[in-house]
């Protein structure tokens, strides 16, 4: 296990690499009595750190280990504090997607953006739900006069010209156009134009709030981003939709990457991918072992992050772990369980207000 969650005063913190736990031990913020989330006695539960074999050496010899890459508890992070070095935070463009509507994807996108501004980062949040944009409503600001629709149709010269201020310092918004007929259907040439301009935006991070579902638009924005995050809920159909979104995104990436390979092209033209259950069935259709190795390389580098949202009780945490295990066993995808968020009626009330 490479990521650890720690409970302190009934609050969950993490994930931490083991080096981060060593750093917390040096600071006196992690001890043998600290509770760690592990698989124990046939299920997931909070267990004392001293009872976790993988962590036992922390309390024996690590007082002499130099502190490098410290990961500190969120409450210790002040404005403009350097972020801990992780692969997610090294990426500029984050795409936040969901296999179905209603999982709280836009709220999570907005929360991630706000959290980064608290850390002193300049963030541009982009509403890529082009058929039903609603981020401006969530932030309580009027829909801007210029939106992504104007950029895609040539009425706006650049993405930079579409940036609107929010009432949060360092957080800016580029809105989609809600209710525009055909707005959700983008020609491929326009899609490429938009993607190519994202990296040039003047900010530290770009958060893409992608529309729900698995259309080509959603999939293409997801796989072209530096990092993809999938939001789901602890409900069977939501977990299933989250799995299918990751599967179709992976297949879309493979079909793009190897579109000039006859064996791969034939596989997708035959529509066999629609019924694909395990990635092995794709490999069985490829006669060239070198090509299989190349595809496996793409699969190994495909690392979506999972956030389980709107939990009602602790037992539901296991649904996120189930999804991670299923992605590994069926698709050989090494997804990362970023964590979970409990349902909070105050979020709904704040949005209504």
RABEL-V593390 format. One record per pair of residues at least 12 apart in sequence whose ideal C-beta (glycine too) atoms are under 7 Angstrom apart, sorted by the first residue. I is the first residue (numbers start at 1). J is the second residue. D is the distance in Angstrom with one decimal. If there is no record, write none. Layout:
i:I j:J d:D
i:I j:J d:D
//
This chain:
i:1 j:54 d:6.6
i:2 j:17 d:6.3
i:3 j:15 d:3.5
i:3 j:16 d:7.0
i:3 j:17 d:6.9
i:3 j:336 d:6.9
i:4 j:16 d:5.0
i:4 j:21 d:6.0
i:4 j:36 d:5.8
i:5 j:37 d:4.1
i:5 j:339 d:7.0
i:6 j:30 d:6.7
i:6 j:34 d:5.7
i:6 j:35 d:6.9
i:6 j:36 d:5.9
i:7 j:35 d:4.2
i:7 j:46 d:5.5
i:8 j:34 d:7.0
i:13 j:73 d:5.1
i:13 j:74 d:6.2
i:14 j:339 d:6.7
i:15 j:339 d:6.6
i:16 j:71 d:5.0
i:17 j:71 d:6.5
i:19 j:68 d:7.0
i:19 j:69 d:5.7
i:20 j:70 d:6.8
i:20 j:71 d:3.1
i:20 j:84 d:6.9
i:21 j:55 d:6.7
i:21 j:58 d:6.1
i:22 j:58 d:5.7
i:22 j:62 d:4.9
i:22 j:65 d:5.9
i:23 j:67 d:5.2
i:23 j:70 d:4.0
i:23 j:71 d:6.4
i:25 j:58 d:5.5
i:25 j:62 d:6.4
i:26 j:67 d:5.9
i:29 j:73 d:6.3
i:32 j:48 d:6.6
i:32 j:49 d:5.6
i:32 j:50 d:3.6
i:32 j:59 d:5.6
i:33 j:48 d:6.0
i:34 j:49 d:4.7
i:35 j:47 d:6.8
i:35 j:48 d:6.5
i:36 j:49 d:5.1
i:36 j:52 d:5.6
i:36 j:55 d:6.8
i:38 j:52 d:5.7
i:44 j:317 d:6.4
i:44 j:318 d:5.3
i:44 j:321 d:6.4
i:69 j:84 d:6.5
i:69 j:85 d:5.2
i:70 j:84 d:6.6
i:71 j:84 d:4.1
i:77 j:119 d:6.1
i:79 j:118 d:6.5
i:79 j:119 d:6.7
i:79 j:120 d:4.9
i:80 j:120 d:3.7
i:81 j:119 d:6.5
i:83 j:119 d:6.2
i:88 j:227 d:5.7
i:88 j:305 d:6.6
i:91 j:226 d:3.5
i:91 j:227 d:4.2
i:92 j:199 d:6.8
i:92 j:205 d:6.0
i:92 j:206 d:6.1
i:92 j:226 d:5.7
i:93 j:198 d:5.6
i:93 j:199 d:6.9
i:93 j:206 d:4.7
i:93 j:208 d:6.7
i:93 j:225 d:4.6
i:93 j:226 d:4.5
i:94 j:205 d:6.7
i:94 j:207 d:5.2
i:94 j:208 d:6.8
i:94 j:225 d:6.3
i:94 j:227 d:5.1
i:94 j:229 d:6.1
i:95 j:208 d:4.4
i:95 j:210 d:5.6
i:95 j:221 d:5.7
i:95 j:222 d:4.7
i:95 j:225 d:3.5
i:95 j:228 d:4.9
i:95 j:229 d:6.8
i:96 j:108 d:6.1
i:96 j:109 d:4.4
i:96 j:112 d:6.9
i:96 j:207 d:6.5
i:96 j:208 d:6.6
i:96 j:209 d:5.7
i:96 j:210 d:6.5
i:96 j:229 d:4.8
i:96 j:231 d:6.3
i:97 j:210 d:4.4
i:97 j:218 d:6.0
i:97 j:222 d:5.0
i:97 j:228 d:6.6
i:97 j:230 d:5.7
i:97 j:245 d:6.4
i:98 j:212 d:4.9
i:98 j:230 d:6.6
i:98 j:231 d:4.7
i:98 j:232 d:6.6
i:99 j:214 d:6.7
i:99 j:232 d:6.5
i:99 j:241 d:3.1
i:99 j:242 d:4.6
i:99 j:244 d:5.9
i:99 j:245 d:3.7
i:100 j:212 d:5.7
i:100 j:238 d:5.9
i:100 j:241 d:4.2
i:101 j:212 d:4.1
i:103 j:231 d:5.1
i:103 j:232 d:5.6
i:103 j:233 d:4.9
i:103 j:238 d:5.8
i:103 j:309 d:5.7
i:104 j:231 d:6.3
i:104 j:309 d:4.5
i:104 j:310 d:5.7
i:105 j:209 d:6.7
i:105 j:212 d:6.5
i:105 j:231 d:4.5
i:106 j:134 d:6.2
i:106 j:135 d:6.1
i:106 j:138 d:6.1
i:106 j:209 d:5.4
i:107 j:347 d:6.2
i:108 j:231 d:5.0
i:108 j:307 d:6.0
i:108 j:309 d:6.1
i:109 j:125 d:6.5
i:109 j:207 d:5.5
i:109 j:209 d:3.9
i:110 j:125 d:6.7
i:110 j:135 d:6.6
i:110 j:138 d:5.7
i:112 j:207 d:5.8
i:113 j:125 d:4.4
i:113 j:171 d:5.7
i:113 j:207 d:4.7
i:114 j:168 d:6.1
i:114 j:171 d:6.4
i:116 j:205 d:5.4
i:117 j:168 d:6.0
i:117 j:169 d:6.5
i:117 j:170 d:4.3
i:117 j:171 d:4.8
i:121 j:170 d:6.7
i:121 j:204 d:4.1
i:121 j:205 d:5.8
i:122 j:170 d:4.9
i:122 j:203 d:4.4
i:122 j:204 d:4.9
i:123 j:170 d:6.5
i:123 j:171 d:5.3
i:123 j:203 d:6.1
i:123 j:204 d:6.6
i:123 j:205 d:4.8
i:123 j:207 d:6.3
i:124 j:163 d:6.4
i:124 j:172 d:4.9
i:124 j:174 d:6.3
i:124 j:201 d:5.5
i:124 j:203 d:4.7
i:124 j:206 d:5.2
i:125 j:171 d:6.6
i:125 j:173 d:5.3
i:125 j:207 d:4.8
i:125 j:209 d:6.7
i:126 j:174 d:4.5
i:126 j:206 d:6.4
i:126 j:207 d:7.0
i:126 j:208 d:5.2
i:126 j:209 d:6.8
i:127 j:174 d:6.9
i:127 j:175 d:5.0
i:127 j:176 d:4.2
i:127 j:209 d:5.3
i:128 j:176 d:6.3
i:128 j:208 d:5.1
i:128 j:209 d:6.0
i:128 j:210 d:4.9
i:128 j:211 d:6.5
i:128 j:221 d:5.7
i:129 j:176 d:5.7
i:129 j:209 d:6.3
i:129 j:210 d:6.9
i:129 j:211 d:3.7
i:130 j:148 d:6.4
i:130 j:176 d:4.6
i:130 j:177 d:6.8
i:130 j:183 d:4.7
i:130 j:184 d:4.8
i:130 j:186 d:6.9
i:130 j:211 d:6.7
i:131 j:183 d:5.4
i:131 j:184 d:3.1
i:131 j:211 d:6.5
i:132 j:178 d:5.9
i:132 j:211 d:6.8
i:133 j:175 d:5.6
i:133 j:176 d:3.2
i:133 j:177 d:6.1
i:133 j:178 d:4.4
i:134 j:178 d:6.6
i:135 j:173 d:6.2
i:135 j:175 d:6.4
i:135 j:209 d:6.0
i:136 j:173 d:6.6
i:136 j:175 d:5.0
i:138 j:351 d:6.2
i:139 j:166 d:5.1
i:139 j:173 d:6.5
i:141 j:166 d:6.2
i:143 j:175 d:6.0
i:143 j:178 d:6.8
i:144 j:164 d:4.6
i:144 j:175 d:5.2
i:146 j:161 d:6.8
i:146 j:162 d:5.2
i:147 j:162 d:6.7
i:147 j:175 d:4.8
i:147 j:176 d:5.9
i:147 j:177 d:4.3
i:148 j:162 d:6.8
i:148 j:174 d:6.3
i:148 j:176 d:5.1
i:148 j:177 d:6.7
i:149 j:177 d:3.8
i:149 j:180 d:5.5
i:149 j:183 d:5.6
i:151 j:194 d:7.0
i:152 j:186 d:6.3
i:152 j:190 d:4.6
i:152 j:194 d:6.6
i:159 j:174 d:6.4
i:159 j:197 d:4.9
i:159 j:201 d:6.0
i:160 j:201 d:6.6
i:160 j:202 d:6.8
i:162 j:174 d:4.8
i:184 j:211 d:6.8
i:184 j:217 d:6.8
i:186 j:217 d:5.6
i:191 j:217 d:6.8
i:191 j:220 d:5.9
i:195 j:224 d:4.9
i:208 j:221 d:5.9
i:208 j:225 d:6.1
i:210 j:222 d:6.1
i:214 j:244 d:6.6
i:214 j:245 d:5.4
i:214 j:248 d:4.7
i:219 j:248 d:6.1
i:219 j:249 d:5.1
i:219 j:252 d:4.4
i:220 j:252 d:7.0
i:222 j:249 d:5.2
i:223 j:249 d:5.6
i:223 j:252 d:6.1
i:223 j:253 d:4.6
i:227 j:305 d:6.8
i:228 j:304 d:4.7
i:229 j:305 d:4.6
i:229 j:307 d:6.2
i:229 j:338 d:7.0
i:230 j:242 d:5.4
i:230 j:245 d:6.1
i:230 j:246 d:6.1
i:230 j:304 d:5.5
i:230 j:306 d:5.5
i:231 j:307 d:5.0
i:231 j:309 d:5.4
i:232 j:306 d:6.9
i:232 j:308 d:6.2
i:232 j:309 d:7.0
i:232 j:323 d:7.0
i:233 j:309 d:5.7
i:233 j:310 d:5.1
i:234 j:308 d:6.0
i:234 j:311 d:5.7
i:234 j:316 d:3.6
i:234 j:319 d:4.1
i:239 j:319 d:5.6
i:239 j:322 d:7.0
i:239 j:323 d:5.4
i:242 j:323 d:6.0
i:243 j:323 d:6.2
i:243 j:326 d:6.0
i:243 j:327 d:6.7
i:246 j:304 d:5.5
i:246 j:327 d:5.9
i:246 j:333 d:6.4
i:246 j:335 d:6.8
i:247 j:331 d:6.0
i:250 j:299 d:6.8
i:250 j:302 d:5.5
i:250 j:331 d:6.2
i:250 j:333 d:6.3
i:251 j:273 d:5.2
i:253 j:298 d:6.4
i:253 j:302 d:6.4
i:254 j:295 d:6.1
i:254 j:298 d:6.1
i:255 j:268 d:5.1
i:257 j:298 d:5.7
i:258 j:295 d:6.7
i:261 j:291 d:6.1
i:263 j:285 d:6.7
i:263 j:286 d:5.0
i:263 j:287 d:6.4
i:263 j:288 d:6.6
i:263 j:291 d:6.6
i:267 j:282 d:6.4
i:267 j:285 d:4.9
i:272 j:285 d:7.0
i:277 j:330 d:6.6
i:278 j:330 d:5.3
i:279 j:299 d:6.5
i:279 j:331 d:5.0
i:279 j:332 d:5.3
i:299 j:332 d:5.4
i:299 j:333 d:6.5
i:300 j:334 d:7.0
i:302 j:333 d:5.8
i:303 j:334 d:5.5
i:303 j:335 d:6.7
i:303 j:336 d:6.2
i:304 j:335 d:5.1
i:305 j:336 d:4.8
i:305 j:338 d:4.7
i:306 j:320 d:5.9
i:306 j:323 d:6.0
i:306 j:324 d:6.3
i:306 j:335 d:5.5
i:306 j:336 d:6.9
i:306 j:337 d:5.3
i:306 j:338 d:6.3
i:307 j:338 d:5.1
i:307 j:339 d:6.5
i:307 j:341 d:6.9
i:308 j:320 d:3.9
i:308 j:340 d:4.1
i:309 j:341 d:5.0
i:310 j:341 d:7.0
i:310 j:343 d:4.3
i:311 j:340 d:5.4
i:311 j:341 d:6.8
i:311 j:342 d:4.8
i:311 j:343 d:6.3
i:312 j:343 d:5.6
i:317 j:340 d:5.6
i:320 j:337 d:5.1
i:320 j:340 d:5.9
i:321 j:337 d:6.4
i:324 j:337 d:5.1
//
